[in-house]
Amino acid sequence: MKRSTILASLLVAIFLLTSSIALIPYFSGNNVVYAQETKGKVKTVTLVASEKQIQVAPDNALHPGGIMYNAMVFNGTIPSPVISIDQGDTLNITLKNEGKTIHSLDFHAGFGADKANSGSVKPGESKTWSLKGEFPGVFFYHCSADSLNGIWEHIANGMFGGIVVHPSTEEKAKEFYMVFGEIYNNADKGPFVGTNGTVGSFDIGKLVSDNPDLVLTNGMAHKYVPAVGQVNKLELNKNAELFKVKPGELTRWYIVNGGPNDGVSFHFIGGMLSVRDGTNTANNALGTQDRNDETWWIPPGSASVIESTFPEAGLYVGVDHSMKDVIKGAAFAVVAMDNSTATDHPTGTCVAPKGSESVTCSSPSSSSESSSSKSSSESSSSKSESNTNTGDKEVAQNATMDNTSSNMTGNGTMMSGNMSGNMSGNMSGNMTGMSGNMSGNSTGN
């Protein structure tokens, strides 16, 4: 063989080897996308930090009168709006501090000290910086308080959200934003007691002992669950909105766990899931963390891209399969129905799709900004506001999926079957001891 041919072969081999090491694959459906240099747009988002009162639990037997809480928020809501960019885009971020204390931002999608972190921003000040969406997936972002001093309180008070980086090749799917988070409330005396109308604040004793009072789904416990129980019905949220999908439709869920302490054992009752934010390793030849599995662990301060197809009409339930967290609010109802549309998301749960000019999906609870427009983000105030969205009350109250279910029960022995025996009996039988214990634990704090 000629020396020139050997040299050429070696150069090709070196190129292929270094390319395979440098490129990190991301899977969406059956498509592989590599984290590599791609040209993108310059997009802009403004996040406004403030403190305000938020309703974090509806009025029900578990939380008589509902629960209001002194929260910390970006753009007025728990969670913060989902931000959506494409792989290769540059995101210019402005943090405006309209609150009374120091706030900051840490983007887990940022790569580099000055890309991920804003640093401390004092009340009345603002800061702008940028990051590039190099790696596709969904990533956590949160307040880091004053250079980590108080970060635990700011996250526990609601200052967190998710940023989606769409891969350059992505299979079309109906997409949803779902964020879990814990509340440690100094006024909450436990199930069936609640706060007796007192607006609560952060309790560091409960945080350190890892005893959250509530687990929120997009800012409220039991936000998307009208009721549980078939024989012994317990109404949880008369204004609950439900997630709607078509049978057989590919759905993509951007699941974010704000924590700050506990992981989420995510599971669809009646469904299977695949995790699509994996990287290729020696132990993971397919480049996907998991395919067609039952439950996926999401640590605090992390996020996962979950894909699922619901095979037939009926009721499905997304849960944190830690049952103590289901009691505290960590569940949401999904209805597979033929007349579902591409835009019938619960308020604040849609995600700006790949190729969108906007970084946030246009909905009543999130601000929409484009690659060329200024922020129209919500100005936050300290007045009392509810995080509840009424939506389609008829569907929410009856959970009627073409005669499949009634009040989250029907085929949904899925939820009542898994929960009624241990949780129902009006839930008081099994919960009395817990209520007493939690009440006792909280009085010292």
C-alpha positions as CSV (number, residue, x, y, z in Angstrom):
1,M,0.0,0.0,0.0
2,K,1.3,3.4,-0.9
3,R,2.5,5.6,2.0
4,S,0.1,8.4,0.9
5,T,-2.9,6.0,1.1
6,I,-1.9,4.9,4.6
7,L,-1.6,8.5,5.7
8,A,-5.0,9.4,4.3
9,S,-6.6,6.4,6.0
10,L,-5.0,7.5,9.4
11,L,-6.3,11.0,9.0
12,V,-9.8,9.8,8.3
13,A,-9.7,7.5,11.3
14,I,-8.4,10.3,13.6
15,F,-11.2,12.6,12.3
16,L,-13.9,10.0,13.0
17,L,-12.5,9.2,16.4
18,T,-12.3,12.8,17.6
19,S,-15.7,13.6,16.1
20,S,-17.3,10.7,18.0
21,I,-15.8,11.9,21.2
22,A,-16.7,15.6,20.8
23,L,-20.3,15.1,19.8
24,I,-22.9,14.2,22.5
25,P,-26.1,12.6,21.1
26,Y,-29.6,13.5,22.1
27,F,-32.5,11.3,21.1
28,S,-36.1,12.4,20.3
29,G,-38.3,9.7,19.0
30,N,-35.9,7.8,16.6
31,N,-33.8,10.8,15.7
32,V,-30.3,11.4,17.0
33,V,-29.1,15.0,17.5
34,Y,-25.5,15.9,18.4
35,A,-24.5,18.8,20.6
36,Q,-22.4,20.6,18.2
37,E,-21.8,24.1,16.8
38,T,-25.1,25.2,15.1
39,K,-26.1,28.6,14.0
40,G,-29.2,30.0,15.8
41,K,-31.2,33.1,16.6
42,V,-30.7,35.6,19.3
43,K,-33.6,35.5,21.6
44,T,-34.5,37.6,24.7
45,V,-36.3,37.0,28.0
46,T,-36.9,39.1,31.0
47,L,-37.5,37.6,34.4
48,V,-38.9,39.9,37.2
49,A,-38.1,38.9,40.7
50,S,-40.5,39.8,43.5
51,E,-42.2,38.6,46.7
52,K,-46.0,38.0,46.8
53,Q,-48.7,36.0,48.4
54,I,-49.7,32.9,46.3
55,Q,-52.5,30.3,46.9
56,V,-50.7,27.0,47.1
57,A,-53.6,24.7,48.0
58,P,-57.3,24.7,47.1
59,D,-60.1,24.7,49.7
60,N,-60.8,21.1,50.5
61,A,-61.1,18.7,53.4
62,L,-57.3,18.3,53.5
63,H,-56.7,22.1,53.5
64,P,-59.9,23.8,54.9
65,G,-60.2,27.3,53.5
66,G,-57.2,26.7,51.1
67,I,-53.7,27.8,51.9
68,M,-52.0,31.1,51.1
69,Y,-48.3,31.5,51.3
70,N,-45.7,34.3,51.3
71,A,-43.8,33.2,48.2
72,M,-40.9,34.5,46.1
73,V,-41.5,34.4,42.3
74,F,-40.2,35.2,38.9
75,N,-42.8,36.9,36.7
76,G,-45.5,36.5,39.3
77,T,-46.1,32.8,39.3
78,I,-44.9,29.5,40.8
79,P,-43.3,28.0,38.8
80,S,-41.6,30.6,36.7
81,P,-42.5,30.5,33.0
82,V,-41.0,27.8,30.8
83,I,-38.4,29.3,28.5
84,S,-38.0,27.6,25.1
85,I,-35.1,28.0,22.6
86,D,-33.6,25.9,19.8
87,Q,-30.2,24.3,19.9
88,G,-27.7,26.8,18.8
89,D,-29.7,29.9,19.8
90,T,-28.3,32.6,22.0
91,L,-30.5,33.7,24.9
92,N,-30.1,37.2,26.3
93,I,-31.5,37.1,29.8
94,T,-32.4,40.2,31.9
95,L,-33.1,39.8,35.6
96,K,-35.1,42.7,37.1
97,N,-35.3,42.8,40.9
98,E,-38.6,44.4,41.9
99,G,-38.5,42.7,45.3
100,K,-37.4,43.7,48.7
101,T,-34.4,41.4,49.0
102,I,-31.4,40.3,46.9
103,H,-32.2,37.9,44.1
104,S,-30.2,36.1,41.4
105,L,-30.4,33.5,38.7
106,D,-28.6,30.2,38.0
107,F,-29.4,28.5,34.7
108,H,-28.4,24.9,34.6
109,A,-28.4,25.1,30.8
110,G,-25.5,27.6,31.0
111,F,-22.0,26.3,30.3
112,G,-19.4,28.5,32.0
113,A,-19.4,30.5,35.2
114,D,-20.4,33.8,33.6
115,K,-23.0,32.1,31.4
116,A,-24.9,30.2,34.1
117,N,-25.0,32.7,36.9
118,S,-26.2,36.3,37.2
119,G,-24.6,37.1,40.5
120,S,-26.4,39.0,43.2
121,V,-28.9,41.6,42.0
122,K,-30.0,44.1,44.6
123,P,-33.6,45.5,44.9
124,G,-34.3,48.0,42.2
125,E,-31.4,46.8,40.0
126,S,-31.2,44.7,36.9
127,K,-28.6,42.7,35.0
128,T,-28.4,41.3,31.5
129,W,-26.2,38.5,30.3
130,S,-26.4,35.7,27.7
131,L,-26.0,32.0,27.3
132,K,-25.9,29.7,24.3
133,G,-28.2,26.6,24.0
134,E,-25.4,24.1,23.1
135,F,-26.9,21.0,24.7
136,P,-30.5,19.9,24.0
137,G,-32.9,18.8,26.7
138,V,-34.8,20.5,29.6
139,F,-32.8,22.2,32.4
140,F,-33.6,23.7,35.8
141,Y,-33.2,27.4,36.6
142,H,-33.6,29.0,40.0
143,C,-32.7,31.9,42.3
144,S,-29.4,31.6,44.1
145,A,-30.3,34.4,46.5
146,D,-27.2,36.4,47.6
147,S,-24.4,34.3,46.1
148,L,-25.9,31.1,47.7
149,N,-26.7,32.7,51.1
150,G,-30.4,31.9,51.5
151,I,-30.6,29.8,48.3
152,W,-32.6,27.1,50.2
153,E,-35.3,29.6,51.2
154,H,-35.6,31.2,47.7
155,I,-36.0,27.9,46.0
156,A,-38.4,26.6,48.6
157,N,-40.4,29.8,48.2
158,G,-41.0,29.2,44.5
159,M,-38.2,30.9,42.5
160,F,-37.6,28.2,39.9
161,G,-38.6,27.0,36.5
162,G,-37.4,25.2,33.4
163,I,-35.7,26.0,30.1
164,V,-36.2,23.8,27.1
165,V,-33.5,23.5,24.4
166,H,-35.1,21.9,21.4
167,P,-32.7,19.6,19.5
168,S,-32.0,20.6,15.8
169,T,-34.0,17.5,14.8
170,E,-37.1,16.7,16.8
171,E,-40.1,14.5,16.3
172,K,-43.4,16.4,16.5
173,A,-45.3,15.8,19.7
174,K,-47.8,17.5,21.9
175,E,-45.7,19.1,24.7
176,F,-46.4,19.9,28.3
177,Y,-44.6,21.8,31.1
178,M,-44.9,20.2,34.6
179,V,-42.9,21.4,37.6
180,F,-42.9,19.8,41.1
181,G,-41.8,21.7,44.2
182,E,-42.1,21.5,48.0
183,I,-43.6,24.0,50.5
184,Y,-42.3,24.3,54.1
185,N,-44.9,26.4,55.8
186,N,-44.6,27.7,59.4
187,A,-48.4,28.1,59.6
188,D,-49.5,24.7,58.3
189,K,-50.6,22.3,61.0
190,G,-51.1,19.3,58.7
191,P,-53.9,17.5,56.8
192,F,-57.5,18.3,57.8
193,V,-56.2,21.3,59.8
194,G,-54.3,23.5,57.4
195,T,-53.4,27.1,58.4
196,N,-56.8,28.3,59.8
197,G,-56.6,31.3,57.5
198,T,-53.1,32.4,58.4
199,V,-50.8,33.3,55.5
200,G,-47.7,31.2,56.1
201,S,-44.0,31.7,55.5
202,F,-40.9,29.6,55.0
203,D,-40.0,27.3,57.9
204,I,-36.3,26.4,58.0
205,G,-36.9,23.8,60.7
206,K,-39.2,21.8,58.4
207,L,-36.7,22.1,55.6
208,V,-33.8,20.8,57.6
209,S,-36.0,17.9,58.9
210,D,-37.2,17.3,55.3
211,N,-40.9,17.6,56.3
212,P,-42.7,19.5,53.5
213,D,-46.3,20.3,54.0
214,L,-47.2,20.3,50.3
215,V,-45.8,19.1,47.1
216,L,-46.9,21.4,44.3
217,T,-47.7,20.6,40.6
218,N,-47.2,23.9,38.7
219,G,-47.6,26.0,41.8
220,M,-50.5,24.3,43.6
221,A,-51.1,21.1,45.5
222,H,-53.9,19.0,43.8
223,K,-54.0,21.6,41.0
224,Y,-55.1,19.1,38.3
225,V,-57.0,16.5,40.4
226,P,-60.8,17.1,40.8
227,A,-61.4,14.2,43.3
228,V,-60.3,10.8,44.4
229,G,-62.3,7.9,45.7
230,Q,-65.1,5.9,44.2
231,V,-67.0,4.6,47.2
232,N,-65.6,7.3,49.6
233,K,-65.2,10.3,47.4
234,L,-62.8,13.1,48.5
235,E,-63.1,16.3,46.4
236,L,-59.7,18.0,46.0
237,N,-60.1,20.8,43.5
238,K,-63.4,21.8,42.0
239,N,-61.6,24.1,39.6
240,A,-59.1,21.6,38.4
241,E,-58.0,21.6,34.8
242,L,-57.1,18.3,33.1
243,F,-54.4,17.5,30.6
244,K,-56.0,16.3,27.3
245,V,-54.4,14.2,24.7
246,K,-55.5,12.0,21.7
247,P,-55.3,8.2,22.1
248,G,-52.1,7.1,20.4
249,E,-50.6,10.6,20.1
250,L,-47.0,11.1,21.0
251,T,-46.7,13.4,24.0
252,R,-43.6,15.0,25.4
253,W,-43.5,16.1,29.0
254,Y,-40.8,18.5,30.3
255,I,-40.7,17.4,34.0
256,V,-38.8,19.7,36.3
257,N,-38.2,19.0,40.0
258,G,-37.6,22.2,41.9
259,G,-37.2,20.3,45.2
260,P,-35.4,21.7,47.1
261,N,-35.0,18.5,49.0
262,D,-36.8,15.5,47.6
263,G,-36.6,13.5,44.4
264,V,-39.6,12.6,42.2
265,S,-40.4,9.0,41.3
266,F,-42.3,9.9,38.2
267,H,-44.9,7.5,36.9
268,F,-47.9,7.4,34.6
269,I,-50.7,5.2,36.0
270,G,-51.9,3.3,33.0
271,G,-49.0,4.4,30.8
272,M,-45.4,3.7,30.0
273,L,-42.6,6.2,29.6
274,S,-39.4,6.8,27.7
275,V,-36.7,9.2,28.8
276,R,-35.2,11.2,25.9
277,D,-32.5,13.4,27.4
278,G,-29.8,10.8,27.5
279,T,-26.2,10.8,26.4
280,N,-24.3,8.0,24.8
281,T,-22.0,6.0,27.1
282,A,-20.4,2.6,27.2
283,N,-23.3,1.4,29.3
284,N,-25.9,3.1,27.2
285,A,-25.5,2.2,23.6
286,L,-28.9,3.5,22.6
287,G,-28.2,7.0,23.9
288,T,-31.5,7.1,25.8
289,Q,-31.7,6.7,29.5
290,D,-34.8,4.5,29.4
291,R,-37.4,3.1,27.0
292,N,-40.9,1.9,27.8
293,D,-40.3,1.8,31.5
294,E,-42.7,2.3,34.5
295,T,-41.0,4.9,36.8
296,W,-38.2,7.4,36.4
297,W,-36.3,9.1,39.2
298,I,-35.7,12.9,38.9
299,P,-33.5,14.3,41.6
300,P,-34.1,17.7,43.2
301,G,-32.7,20.5,41.0
302,S,-33.0,18.4,37.9
303,A,-35.3,17.8,34.9
304,S,-36.1,15.1,32.4
305,V,-37.7,14.9,28.9
306,I,-40.4,12.2,29.2
307,E,-42.2,10.9,26.2
308,S,-45.3,8.8,26.4
309,T,-48.2,7.5,24.2
310,F,-51.5,6.8,25.8
311,P,-52.9,3.8,23.9
312,E,-56.6,4.2,24.4
313,A,-59.3,6.6,25.5
314,G,-59.6,6.9,29.3
315,L,-58.1,8.4,32.4
316,Y,-54.4,8.3,33.2
317,V,-52.6,9.9,36.1
318,G,-49.1,11.3,36.4
319,V,-47.8,10.9,39.9
320,D,-44.7,11.1,42.1
321,H,-45.0,7.5,43.2
322,S,-44.0,8.3,46.8
323,M,-47.4,8.0,48.3
324,K,-46.8,10.6,51.0
325,D,-46.2,13.1,48.2
326,V,-49.4,12.1,46.5
327,I,-51.3,12.9,49.7
328,K,-49.4,16.3,49.7
329,G,-50.4,17.1,46.1
330,A,-48.1,15.4,43.7
331,A,-50.5,14.1,41.0
332,F,-52.2,15.3,37.9
333,A,-54.9,13.8,35.6
334,V,-54.5,13.1,31.9
335,V,-57.5,12.4,29.8
336,A,-57.1,10.6,26.4
337,M,-60.0,11.6,24.3
338,D,-60.7,11.8,20.5
339,N,-61.7,15.4,20.5
340,S,-58.5,16.7,22.1
341,T,-56.8,19.5,20.1
342,A,-53.3,20.7,19.7
343,T,-53.9,23.8,21.8
344,D,-56.1,22.6,24.7
345,H,-53.4,22.7,27.3
346,P,-54.2,23.7,30.9
347,T,-53.2,27.3,31.4
348,G,-49.5,27.9,31.6
349,T,-48.4,24.4,30.6
350,C,-47.8,24.8,26.8
351,V,-44.2,25.0,25.5
352,A,-43.1,27.2,22.6
353,P,-42.3,24.7,19.8
354,K,-39.1,24.2,18.0
355,G,-38.6,27.1,15.5
356,S,-40.8,29.5,17.4
357,E,-39.9,33.2,17.5
358,S,-41.2,33.3,21.1
359,V,-39.3,32.0,24.1
360,T,-42.5,31.4,26.0
361,C,-45.8,30.0,24.9
362,S,-48.6,32.6,24.6
363,S,-51.0,31.8,27.4
364,P,-52.6,33.9,30.2
365,S,-50.0,32.9,32.8
366,S,-46.8,33.4,30.9
367,S,-45.2,36.3,29.0
368,S,-44.3,35.9,25.4
369,E,-41.1,37.4,23.9
370,S,-39.6,37.1,20.5
371,S,-36.1,37.2,19.1
372,S,-36.7,40.9,18.2
373,S,-39.2,42.2,20.8
374,K,-38.9,43.6,24.3
375,S,-40.2,41.8,27.3
376,S,-43.9,42.0,28.1
377,S,-43.4,40.1,31.4
378,E,-45.9,40.4,34.1
379,S,-45.1,43.1,36.7
380,S,-45.3,41.5,40.1
381,S,-47.1,43.0,43.1
382,S,-47.4,41.9,46.7
383,K,-51.2,41.6,46.5
384,S,-52.8,38.2,47.1
385,E,-53.3,36.2,44.0
386,S,-54.5,32.7,43.3
387,N,-52.5,30.2,41.2
388,T,-55.7,28.4,40.3
389,N,-57.0,28.4,36.7
390,T,-60.6,27.3,36.1
391,G,-60.5,26.2,32.5
392,D,-63.0,23.7,31.3
393,K,-64.9,23.1,34.6
394,E,-67.3,20.6,33.1
395,V,-64.4,18.3,32.2
396,A,-62.5,19.0,35.3
397,Q,-65.4,18.3,37.6
398,N,-66.7,15.2,36.0
399,A,-63.5,13.9,34.2
400,T,-65.8,12.5,31.6
401,M,-63.7,10.8,28.9
402,D,-66.5,9.6,26.5
403,N,-68.1,7.7,29.4
404,T,-64.8,6.3,30.5
405,S,-64.7,7.8,34.0
406,S,-66.5,9.9,36.5
407,N,-64.8,12.1,39.1
408,M,-61.4,10.6,38.5
409,T,-62.6,7.1,39.3
410,G,-64.1,5.0,36.4
411,N,-61.4,3.2,34.5
412,G,-59.4,5.2,37.0
413,T,-59.6,2.7,39.6
414,M,-56.2,3.6,38.3
415,M,-56.0,6.3,40.9
416,S,-58.8,5.4,43.3
417,G,-57.7,1.8,43.3
418,N,-54.2,2.7,44.1
419,M,-55.1,5.4,46.5
420,S,-58.6,4.6,47.9
421,G,-57.7,1.6,50.0
422,N,-54.7,3.3,51.7
423,M,-55.8,6.9,51.4
424,S,-59.6,7.0,51.4
425,G,-62.2,6.0,53.8
426,N,-62.7,9.7,53.6
427,M,-59.0,9.6,54.1
428,S,-59.5,10.4,57.8
429,G,-59.1,6.9,59.1
430,N,-55.5,6.5,57.8
431,M,-54.6,10.2,58.2
432,T,-55.7,11.0,61.7
433,G,-52.4,9.8,63.1
434,M,-50.5,11.6,60.4
435,S,-52.4,14.8,61.1
436,G,-51.6,14.6,64.8
437,N,-48.0,13.8,64.1
438,M,-47.6,16.6,61.6
439,S,-49.4,19.0,63.9
440,G,-47.1,18.1,66.7
441,N,-44.0,18.5,64.5
442,S,-45.0,21.9,63.3
443,T,-45.9,23.5,66.6
444,G,-42.3,23.6,67.7
445,N,-41.3,25.4,64.5
